[in-house]
Amino acid sequence: MTSIDVQDLTKEYGPRRAVDHLSFRVLPGRVTGFLGPNGAGKSTTMRLVLGLDHPTSGSATLGGRAYATLQDPLRHVGALLDAQAAHGSRTGRDHLRVLAASHRIPDRRVDEVLEETGLGPAGRRRVRTYSLGMRQRLGIAAALLGDPEVVMLDEPSNGLDPEGIVWIRTLLRRLADEGRTVLVSSHLMNETASFADHLVVLGRGRLLADTPMREFIDARVRPAVRVRTSDPTALRSVLAGHGHDAVEHPDGHWTVPDARVEDIGGLASAAGVPILELTADEGTLEQAYLDLTAAETEFAAQPQEA
């Protein structure tokens, strides 16, 4: 299967360096989340991979080949970069039929992807009547049209309703399970956490992280245990006696940093402390991402003074 390989990639626009000696690899069989603040270079990188921009130096290849050298590229790579790209006067079906004809793809495949993306009933409507979510689905249908080995999507959840968001999660997982290479750019951390196996994170055009998602979170967010009891005095005494600096919260639960559930449960049980709740308080992707990119954000609002 085909991987995406970015090697020492640099792109300059006049004095501004949008991508700065960037190297990473996107492998088949998993969903790779592509993250970074606004202006980090994600969209530029995707455009470079797809041959829509030319690098100042370095390379971006698909299975070892530049996009421009691929015959019938839609059969190899499907991409959604701009949901507004479809001509408003065409029907959704005709938009896909034009793309299909350019790659000798039969019309039956057009109808298949319309059904797969939930646009079957809307296929004969003009695109200008589509909502943003419907345009997103049409863009995803176009990306899937050639049954490609590589799928690249920029903010695919944008404009989708809750049902659509669940659908895109399921779709991305299925594509990866089929052995395809899936790269998804998103600003929605909770959404990315629901589908990504691996993360590539950029900041100011540079690579900040290229790692499995769980490792990314665990390396940046301290593990903790969440515990609730009907005898807070006894709990505090037991934890302090074993070197745990627990924090009590206004709603009555406690957080024990750098601890494991089995350790806290064992201490409470041995001391006869009643436990009403005991869970691992795992870090989130959003926490880890904000920790990593705090100094890499190009556009940040300043707090208002009271």
C-alpha positions as CSV (number, residue, x, y, z in Angstrom):
1,M,0.0,0.0,0.0
2,T,1.0,3.7,-0.4
3,S,2.5,5.9,2.2
4,I,2.9,9.7,2.3
5,D,6.5,10.7,2.6
6,V,7.5,14.2,3.4
7,Q,11.3,14.8,3.4
8,D,13.0,18.0,4.4
9,L,10.1,20.0,2.9
10,T,10.4,23.8,2.9
11,K,8.0,26.3,1.3
12,E,8.7,30.0,1.3
13,Y,6.3,32.8,0.2
14,G,8.6,35.8,-0.1
15,P,10.2,36.4,3.3
16,R,7.7,34.1,5.1
17,R,8.6,30.4,5.6
18,A,5.3,28.5,5.8
19,V,6.9,25.1,6.0
20,D,10.3,24.7,7.5
21,H,12.4,21.6,6.8
22,L,9.5,19.3,7.5
23,S,9.9,15.5,7.6
24,F,7.3,12.9,8.5
25,R,5.7,9.7,7.1
26,V,2.0,8.8,7.1
27,L,1.6,5.0,7.0
28,P,-1.3,2.8,5.8
29,G,-3.7,1.1,8.1
30,R,-4.2,3.9,10.6
31,V,-5.8,7.3,10.8
32,T,-3.2,10.0,11.3
33,G,-4.5,13.3,12.8
34,F,-2.7,16.4,11.4
35,L,-2.8,19.1,14.0
36,G,-1.4,22.6,14.6
37,P,-2.5,26.1,15.3
38,N,-3.7,28.5,12.6
39,G,-0.7,29.3,10.4
40,A,1.2,26.2,11.4
41,G,1.6,25.0,7.7
42,K,-0.9,22.1,7.6
43,S,-2.9,23.3,4.6
44,T,0.3,24.3,2.8
45,T,1.8,20.9,3.4
46,M,-1.3,19.2,2.1
47,R,-1.2,21.3,-1.0
48,L,2.5,20.5,-1.5
49,V,1.7,16.8,-1.3
50,L,-1.0,17.2,-3.9
51,G,1.2,19.2,-6.3
52,L,-1.0,22.3,-6.0
53,D,2.1,24.3,-4.8
54,H,5.8,23.7,-5.5
55,P,8.2,23.3,-2.7
56,T,11.2,25.7,-2.3
57,S,13.2,22.6,-1.4
58,G,12.6,19.1,-0.2
59,S,10.0,16.6,-1.4
60,A,6.5,15.2,-0.8
61,T,5.7,11.9,-2.4
62,L,3.0,9.2,-2.5
63,G,4.4,5.7,-2.6
64,G,7.7,7.2,-3.6
65,R,6.2,9.2,-6.5
66,A,5.3,12.9,-6.9
67,Y,1.6,13.5,-7.4
68,A,2.2,15.1,-10.8
69,T,3.7,11.9,-12.1
70,L,0.7,9.7,-11.2
71,Q,-1.5,8.4,-14.0
72,D,-5.2,8.8,-13.1
73,P,-4.3,10.3,-9.8
74,L,-7.9,10.2,-8.5
75,R,-7.6,6.4,-8.4
76,H,-4.5,6.7,-6.1
77,V,-5.3,9.8,-4.0
78,G,-8.6,11.3,-2.9
79,A,-8.5,14.7,-1.2
80,L,-10.9,17.3,0.3
81,L,-9.3,20.7,0.8
82,D,-12.1,23.0,0.0
83,A,-15.8,22.1,0.3
84,Q,-16.7,25.2,-1.8
85,A,-14.9,23.9,-4.9
86,A,-17.9,22.4,-6.6
87,H,-19.6,24.7,-9.2
88,G,-22.9,25.9,-7.7
89,S,-24.9,25.5,-11.0
90,R,-24.1,21.8,-11.4
91,T,-26.0,19.1,-9.6
92,G,-24.0,17.1,-7.1
93,R,-24.2,14.1,-9.4
94,D,-23.0,16.0,-12.4
95,H,-20.1,17.4,-10.4
96,L,-19.0,13.9,-9.6
97,R,-19.7,12.6,-13.2
98,V,-17.3,15.2,-14.6
99,L,-14.6,14.1,-12.2
100,A,-15.3,10.4,-13.0
101,A,-15.2,11.0,-16.8
102,S,-11.7,12.6,-16.5
103,H,-10.4,9.3,-15.0
104,R,-12.6,6.8,-16.9
105,I,-14.6,5.9,-13.8
106,P,-18.1,4.5,-14.6
107,D,-21.2,6.4,-13.6
108,R,-22.2,3.6,-11.3
109,R,-19.4,4.6,-9.0
110,V,-20.8,8.1,-8.8
111,D,-24.1,6.7,-7.6
112,E,-22.2,4.4,-5.1
113,V,-20.4,7.3,-3.4
114,L,-23.5,9.5,-3.4
115,E,-25.2,6.7,-1.4
116,E,-22.2,6.1,0.8
117,T,-22.0,9.8,1.8
118,G,-25.8,10.1,2.4
119,L,-26.4,12.3,-0.7
120,G,-28.3,9.9,-2.8
121,P,-31.6,11.8,-2.6
122,A,-29.8,15.2,-3.1
123,G,-27.7,14.1,-6.0
124,R,-29.9,15.8,-8.6
125,R,-30.1,19.1,-6.8
126,R,-27.9,22.0,-7.7
127,V,-24.9,22.4,-5.4
128,R,-25.8,26.0,-4.6
129,T,-28.8,24.7,-2.7
130,Y,-26.6,22.5,-0.5
131,S,-25.9,23.3,3.1
132,L,-22.3,23.5,4.3
133,G,-22.6,20.0,5.7
134,M,-23.9,18.7,2.4
135,R,-21.0,20.3,0.5
136,Q,-18.6,18.6,2.9
137,R,-20.3,15.3,2.1
138,L,-20.0,16.0,-1.6
139,G,-16.3,16.8,-1.2
140,I,-15.8,13.5,0.6
141,A,-17.7,11.7,-2.1
142,A,-15.3,13.2,-4.7
143,A,-12.4,12.1,-2.6
144,L,-13.7,8.5,-2.5
145,L,-14.7,8.4,-6.2
146,G,-11.6,6.6,-7.5
147,D,-11.5,4.1,-4.6
148,P,-8.0,5.5,-3.7
149,E,-5.3,4.0,-1.5
150,V,-4.6,7.4,0.1
151,V,-7.3,9.7,1.5
152,M,-6.4,13.3,2.7
153,L,-9.2,15.4,4.3
154,D,-8.9,19.0,5.6
155,E,-11.5,19.6,8.4
156,P,-14.0,17.0,7.2
157,S,-16.3,17.5,10.2
158,N,-16.8,21.2,9.4
159,G,-20.5,21.9,9.0
160,L,-21.7,18.3,9.8
161,D,-24.5,17.7,12.2
162,P,-24.1,15.2,15.1
163,E,-25.2,12.3,12.9
164,G,-22.7,13.4,10.2
165,I,-19.9,13.6,12.8
166,V,-20.6,10.0,13.9
167,W,-20.7,9.0,10.2
168,I,-17.3,10.5,9.4
169,R,-15.7,8.8,12.4
170,T,-17.0,5.4,11.2
171,L,-15.9,6.2,7.7
172,L,-12.3,7.1,8.7
173,R,-12.0,4.0,10.8
174,R,-13.2,1.8,8.0
175,L,-10.9,3.3,5.5
176,A,-7.9,2.7,7.8
177,D,-9.1,-0.9,8.6
178,E,-9.1,-1.5,4.8
179,G,-5.4,-0.7,4.8
180,R,-5.6,2.8,3.3
181,T,-3.4,5.7,4.2
182,V,-5.6,8.3,5.9
183,L,-4.5,11.9,6.8
184,V,-7.0,14.2,8.5
185,S,-6.4,17.8,9.4
186,S,-8.6,19.2,12.2
187,H,-8.9,21.8,14.9
188,L,-11.4,19.8,16.9
189,M,-9.3,18.0,19.5
190,N,-12.1,15.9,21.0
191,E,-13.2,14.8,17.5
192,T,-9.6,13.9,16.5
193,A,-9.3,11.9,19.7
194,S,-12.3,9.8,18.7
195,F,-10.8,8.6,15.4
196,A,-7.0,9.1,15.3
197,D,-4.4,6.4,16.0
198,H,-1.3,8.6,15.3
199,L,-0.6,12.3,15.4
200,V,1.6,14.7,13.4
201,V,1.7,18.1,15.0
202,L,3.1,21.2,13.4
203,G,4.0,24.6,14.8
204,R,5.2,27.6,12.7
205,G,5.9,25.2,9.9
206,R,8.1,22.9,11.9
207,L,7.4,19.3,13.2
208,L,6.6,19.3,16.9
209,A,5.4,15.7,17.3
210,D,5.1,12.5,15.2
211,T,3.8,9.8,17.6
212,P,1.0,7.5,18.6
213,M,-1.9,9.5,20.1
214,R,-1.9,7.8,23.5
215,E,1.9,8.3,23.9
216,F,1.5,11.9,22.9
217,I,-1.1,12.5,25.7
218,D,0.7,10.4,28.4
219,A,4.0,12.3,27.8
220,R,2.4,15.7,28.5
221,V,-0.4,15.2,30.9
222,R,0.2,13.9,34.4
223,P,-1.9,10.8,35.2
224,A,-4.2,11.1,38.2
225,V,-6.9,9.2,40.1
226,R,-10.3,10.7,40.8
227,V,-11.8,9.5,44.1
228,R,-15.0,10.4,46.1
229,T,-15.7,9.3,49.7
230,S,-18.2,9.9,52.4
231,D,-15.3,10.4,54.9
232,P,-13.0,13.1,53.5
233,T,-11.1,13.5,56.7
234,A,-10.1,9.8,56.8
235,L,-9.2,9.8,53.1
236,R,-7.0,12.9,53.5
237,S,-5.2,11.3,56.4
238,V,-4.6,8.0,54.6
239,L,-3.3,9.6,51.4
240,A,-1.1,12.1,53.2
241,G,0.4,9.3,55.3
242,H,1.5,7.6,52.1
243,G,3.0,10.7,50.5
244,H,0.0,11.6,48.2
245,D,-0.8,15.3,47.9
246,A,-4.5,15.1,47.1
247,V,-6.6,18.0,45.9
248,E,-10.2,18.4,47.0
249,H,-12.7,20.0,44.5
250,P,-15.8,22.0,45.3
251,D,-18.1,19.2,44.1
252,G,-16.7,16.8,46.7
253,H,-14.4,14.7,44.6
254,W,-10.6,14.4,45.1
255,T,-7.8,14.3,42.6
256,V,-4.6,12.3,43.4
257,P,-1.8,13.2,41.0
258,D,0.7,10.7,39.8
259,A,-1.2,7.7,41.2
260,R,-2.8,4.5,40.0
261,V,-6.4,3.4,40.7
262,E,-5.2,0.1,42.2
263,D,-2.8,1.8,44.6
264,I,-5.4,4.3,45.9
265,G,-8.1,1.6,46.1
266,G,-5.8,-0.6,48.1
267,L,-4.9,2.1,50.6
268,A,-8.5,3.1,51.1
269,S,-9.6,-0.6,51.5
270,A,-6.9,-1.4,54.0
271,A,-7.8,1.7,56.1
272,G,-11.5,1.1,55.9
273,V,-12.2,4.4,54.1
274,P,-15.6,4.2,52.3
275,I,-15.2,4.8,48.5
276,L,-18.1,6.1,46.4
277,E,-16.1,6.7,43.2
278,L,-12.7,5.6,42.0
279,T,-11.6,6.1,38.5
280,A,-8.5,6.9,36.4
281,D,-8.5,10.6,35.5
282,E,-6.7,10.3,32.1
283,G,-5.4,13.3,30.3
284,T,-7.1,14.5,27.1
285,L,-5.7,15.2,23.7
286,E,-6.8,18.9,24.1
287,Q,-4.7,19.2,27.3
288,A,-1.6,17.7,25.7
289,Y,-2.0,19.7,22.5
290,L,-2.3,23.0,24.3
291,D,0.7,22.1,26.5
292,L,2.8,21.4,23.4
293,T,1.7,24.3,21.2
294,A,1.3,27.1,23.8
295,A,4.5,28.8,22.4
296,E,3.7,28.0,18.7
297,T,0.4,29.9,18.3
298,E,0.7,32.7,15.8
299,F,-2.7,34.3,16.5
300,A,-3.7,34.4,20.2
301,A,-6.2,36.6,21.9
302,Q,-5.0,38.5,25.0
303,P,-6.9,38.2,28.2
304,Q,-9.1,41.2,29.0
305,E,-8.2,43.2,32.1
306,A,-11.0,43.6,34.7
